[in-house]
Amino acid sequence: MKLIFVHGWSVTNTRTYGDLPAVLAAPSDQHDIDMEISHVHLGRYISFHDEVSMEDVARAFDQALRDTLATQNGSIQKFSCITHSTGGPVVREWVERFYGAELLSDLPLEHLIMLAPANHGSSLAAIGKERVSRINSWFQGVKPGQGILDWLVLGSNGQWRLNERSLNYSLAENNFFPFVLTGQDIDSKFYDFLNSYLTEVGSDGVVRVASANLNFRYVRLVQSDGIVRKRPKTLSLKVDGVIRKSEGAGFGLIPNASHAGSTMGIMNSVKLNADPQKPVIDQIFGCLKVGDKKEYDTQALALEALTTDTQSQTDRNMMMVFQIKDDRGQTIKDYDLLLLGGKRYSPGKLPEGYFIDKQMNAETGRLVYYVNAKKLQTLGAIGFRVIARPDKGFTHYAAGEFHSDEINVAELIVPNQTLYVEIEMKRRVARNVFKLGSPSAKTTEFKSEKPAKEILN
């Protein structure tokens, strides 16, 4: 087995891998492993320069693979990969750009084991690179590059594109076995009481559990002509098609693991001569042993049991990413969005303490809610209300409202996962925006004309 390591964002040397490569290359009897890791390659890529984008790194990764693992016919030898943090999205970006759903059967990558990956971004990215560089749990004082930072901000275009396209993947059928291993503990050495994201519940201090998990859902809501209420005029939002689900990917929550650090870090706290080894080692070996769909499903179930046990005394959270557009394809950035609960779908009927955080991505206009899924699961119904602007004038939007009357709440509210919600609003144009009239000697003034009640189809 050829094993490649890919580090996270703004790393400047290979010390970041710690003893993990050495431990995996020389497994002891305690891990019950019948495999040989013949070659270990430590990846290194430039991410601390502003001009470097995620696409740039993915292209360079492909070239590095061809330089190092080329076959006689010019393809890439089979290999497995272990990533940390942003390294996970880097490799996934490479998979999508060079293979995608249609060519996944040609993918040379067999096992992709992502440690604490920011698959759906990091809440820390929004605070800006100057402040982020001072966070020792992630960057050790190195100023991060803006290009990768933009990808990592919650609700970025890069995340939406990559995750939506990966909904079409058939994983194990194509002998591609991705796994996510992450933690939800915080190393007190990295506490920063001026930045609550470093001590956020349900995260490892940098990446939320729900953001790491490669299991997620996507739903598209379209505004209909059905009237929810007359004043203010509110039209119904209906599910377009079905709720799409990513193919089940192995996901495990490692006990007593934080994002980084020599004591609790999921990767660099592993020590060569430790006895016993960190729990993450057994799980990595378990993932590397997978050779077919049956074994993949078995390992995924084992990781699910581990996650349940690890979270037995804690709440479980989720993220919701909202994108609002109109039926002409224009992104709407000026809007209010409310979660609704109860039989009457009211924002006042949501359970106390359900809300944790929200962020608006200024570039994309996407709103990201972080909520307590365990508490929202107690609701018999859930809804969303969108008040888009302008809400009056010659061109405007009526409010939209979604009710989960015909959907089981459990289809939308899933602990440890991210729900992508695309909402299409109807752009309402007054019929008298353009009029034709007969020629007349008298000048026609229309400066003070009011919007007509009739709306274009």
N, C-alpha and C positions, 0 to 999 in steps of 0.2 A: 504494500500500500504506500502510495506517495501522498504525503500530508503537507499541506500549505497553511501557514498562519497569516492572517491579515489583521492588522491592528486597527485601532480607532482613529478618531479625528485629532489633528494637531499633535500627534506623537512625533518626536524628533529622533528617537533611537530605538533599537530592538530590545533594550532592557525591559521594555513594557511587557514582554511575554513572560518574564520571570523564569521559573523552573518548569513551567508547564510543558514545553516541547521535550525537555529531557525526561520528564516523568513518563510521557506517552511513548517516547522512543524506546524506553527500557522498562516495560511493565513487569511488575513482580507477580508472584503466584497468587497474591491476595485478590487479584482482579479477575482471575479465571478467564484469561484472554488467550485465544488461539489464533494469533495473527502476527504478522511481521510488518512493522513500519520501516520500510527500507530507506526512504529518503524524507527528510524534514526540510522544508524551505521556509525561511522567515521572510515574509513580505515586508516591504517598506515603500511607502508612497508619500508624495508631497501633498499635504492638505493645508499647510499653514500659510500659503500665499493666496491673496484675495482672488487672483485671476483663475485659479484652478477650480473647476466645477466637478460635480459627480460624474458627468459624462466623460470628462477628460480622464479621470482616474480609472473608470471602467475600460476605456479604450487602451490606456497604458497597461492595465492588468492583463488584457488579452494579449498584447504584444509580449509582455514578460512571460506569460505562459508559453507562447510559441517559441520564445528564445530559450526557454529552459526545459520544456516538456514536449518538444516537437517530435512527431513520428516521421517515418520516412516519406509518407505521402502528404506531409504538410499539415496534418491535423494535430490535435493535442491529446497526449496520453491521458488515460483515466487517472483521476486524483480525487482526494477528499480535502476538505477545507475546514479550519476552525477560525472563527472570526471573533473579534471583540468590539462592542459598541458600534461605531459607524462602519466598521469593516463589514458588518452584515449587509446593510444596504448597498455598499460598494459592490459586493459579489452578486447580490440580487440584481443590481443595475446591469452588471455584465451579462448575467443570464438572460435578461430581457432583451438587451440591445443586440446580442449576437446569436440568440437562439429563440427566445420567446416560446409561446405556446405551440406554434406550428413545428418548430425544430427541436423540441425538448428531447425527443428520442435520440438526437445526435449529441446531446450534452455530455462532455467528458467528466463533468463533476458528478460524483456519486453521493457522498455525504457532505452536507453543509451544516455544521454545528455552530450556531450563533450564540455567543455568550453576551447577554445583556445588550441586544441589538436595538437601535433606535428605528425600528421599522416604520413607526408612525410618528417619528420625530421626538423631540425632547422639549419640555416646557422651559428649560434653561436657555435655549437658543434665542428666545425672544428678548432677553435682557441686554443683548448687544455684545460685540466681541471684546470691548474694553473691560467690561465687568466680568464676562465669562473667563477671560484669561487669568483672572485672580482666583479662580476656583481650583484649589489644589486637587480636589477629588477627580478632576477631569483633565486639566490642562497644565498643571505644574508651572504656572506662570508664563506659558507660551501663548502669545497672541494668536488666536485661531484665524483661519482664512475665511473671508466673507462668502466665497463661492459655495463652500460646503455648508457654512452656517445657514445660508438661505434655504438650502434643502432641508435642514434639520428643524427649522422653525415649524411649529405645529400648523397643519393646514397648508403646507407648501404645495406648489404645482408638482414638484418632483415626487413627493409622497403619493399624491392622488393618482398621478399617471401610473407609477410603478405598481401600486397596490390594485388599482382597477384592472390593469392588464393581467396581473397574476391570478385574477379570479378564473381565468380560462385555463390554468395549468392542470394537467393530469400528472401528479407527482410520482407516486410509487409505480404506476403503470409504465413509466419511462425510466425506471431505476434511478430516480432522483429522490433522495431522502433528506429533506431539510428538517432540522430540529432547532428549537429555541430553549436555552437554559438561562434562567435569570434569577435574581434575588429580589427581596423586598425589605431588606434590613439596611439600616443606616449606621455607618461607622462614626462614632461620636467624635473621632479626631477631626472630621471634616464638617462638624456643625458650623453653620453660619446663620446666626439668628437675625441677620439683616436680609437674608434671602430665604424665604420660606420653602422654595422649591427644593432646597438641599435636604430638607427634613420632611418632605411631603409623604403623606400616608400612601401606601400602595406603590412605592417606588424604591429604587436602590440608591437614591440620592441624586441620580442623574436621569434615569429612564424609568418611566412608569411600567408596571407589569403589563397593563393593557396596551401600551405602546410597543413593547417588545414582541408580544404574541403575534404570530403569523396567522392565527385564526381570527377572521374578522368577517363583517357582513356589510352589504351595500343595498340600499333601497332608494328607488327613485319615485318621487311624488310629483304629480302633475295637477295643476289647478284646473278644476272643472267649472261648469256653470251652476252646479248645485249650491244652493244658498244655505249657509249655516246660520247666519243672522242677517237681518236687514240693516240694522244700525249699530255700529258702523258696518257697512256692507262687507260681508265675509263669505268667501266662496270655499267650497270643500276642496281639500287636497286628497287625491286618490293614488293608491299604489299603482305604478306603471309596470306591468309584468309581475315578476316575483321578487321576493327578497333573496338576493344572491349571497351565497356563502362560499368562502374560500375552501378548497379541499383540505380536510383535516390534516394539519401539520403537527408533528410531535412538539409538545410544550410542557416544560417542567419547571417548577419553582424550587430552587435550591435553598435549603434552610441556612440561616446565618451567613448570607452572602450579600455583599454590597457591590456597587459598581466597580470600585477600584480600591487600592490600598494593600499594603503588605500583610495586614491582619485579617481582613474580611473580604477583600476584593475577589470577585468570582474567578479571576484569572491569575493575578500576580500575587495572591496569598498562597498559592500552591508551592510547596517546598519538596525538593527532591528526596530528602531522607526522612520525611515525616512519616510517623506510624501511629495511628492510621492516617491515611491520606484524606484530603478534603472530600466531602460527598460528591462534589462535581466530577471528580475523576472517574468514579464508578459509572456515573451517568454518561460521560463522554465515551468511555469504552463500550457501554451498552449500545450507544447510537452507532458507533463505528462497526459493530458486529452485524448490523442489519444488512441483509442481502437480497430481500425480496419483499413484496407487499405484505405478506402474512407476518413476517418478522417486524416490518415497519409498524403495522397496526398493533402488534403485541407490545413493542417498546413505547408507542404512544399511550397505550392504556396504562402501562407501568408509570410513565411520567405524570399522567392524569391523577393516579392514586397518590403519587408523591406530592403533587400540588395540593390536593385536598387535605392531606395530612399536614402540610406546611402551613396552610391557611385555616386550620381548625379553630384557632382562637382569634382570628382577625376578620374584619370586613373585607369584602371584595368589590373592586371598583371597575369602572369602564369609561371609555371616552366616546363622545359623539362629535363627528365632524360634519358641519353643515355647509353646503354650497348652495347659494341662491342665484338663479339665473331667470331670465324671462324667455318667452317662447320665440324670441328673435335671436336668442343665443348670447345676449348681453349679460355680463356679470353685474349683479346688484350688490353694492357694498353698503348702502345706507338702509338699514333695516333693524327691527327689533325681533327677537325670537324668544318665545316663552315655551317652557315645558308645561304640560297640562296633565292633571290627574283626576281621578274620581269619576263617578257616573256622569257628572255635568261638565267634565273636562275643564277644570278650573285650575289656575296656577296656585290657588290657595289650598288645594287639596293634596299637594305633594307631601310626602313624609318629612318630618323634621330631621334636619341634618343630612339630607340627601346630597346637597350641593357642596362641592369641594373647590372647584376653580373653573374659570373660563378665560380663554384668550381669543382675540381677534387677530388674524393675520392681515396686516395692513396692506400687503401687496396683493393677495388673492381675494380678500374679502371673506374668507372662510372663518366661521366661528367654531371654536372647539370647547365643548363642555367636558368637565371631568366630574363624575358623579358616583355616588355610592350605589352600586348595582344591587346589592343585597337589600337595601331599603326600597329601591324602586320596584323590585320584584314583588313586593307586597301589594302593589296596585293591581286592581282588576282591569284597569284600562290606562292608556297613556296617549298623549297627543302633543302636537306642536302647533303653535300659532305664529304666523309670520306677518309682520306689518312692514311692508316695503314702501320706500319713498322714491319719487313723490306719490302721495296718496290722494292727490286731487290735481285738477288742471286739465289741459288739453290731452296730455299723455300722463297716465298714472297707473297705479296698481291698486286693486282691491285687496284687502287682507285675505290671507289663506289660512285654513285650519285643517289639520289632520286628526282624525279620531281612529283609534285602533279597534273599532267595533267588530270587524271581521277577521282580526288577527290576534293570535295568542300573544300576550305581552312577552312571553319567553322567547318569541321569535326575534324581538328587537332588543330586549334587555338581557345581555349575556355577560356575566362576570368575567373579568380579566380580558375582555375583548374590546375592539373598536368598531363602532357602527358609523359607516359613511352614509350621509343622507343628502341626496341631490334633490333640490326642490325647484320646479319650474313654475314661475308665475306668469299669468297672462298679461301681456302689455296692452293696456286699454287706451285706444286712441279715439278721441272725439271725432264724430263724422264731419264736423265743420272745420277741421284743420285745413282742408282744401275745398274750395267751392268754385264753381263756374257760374257766371251770370251773363245776362244779355247786355250788349253795349248800351250806354246811356250817356246823355250829355251831362248828367249830374254825377259828380264824383262820389264814389262809394267809399265810405269810411268804415274800417273794421278793426281799428285800434282797440276799441273797448268791447269787442265781441266776447261773449262768455262761451265756455265749452258747452257743446250740445250734450243732451242726455244720451242720445243714440251713440253707440260705440261700433267701430268697424269690426267686421267679422274676422 
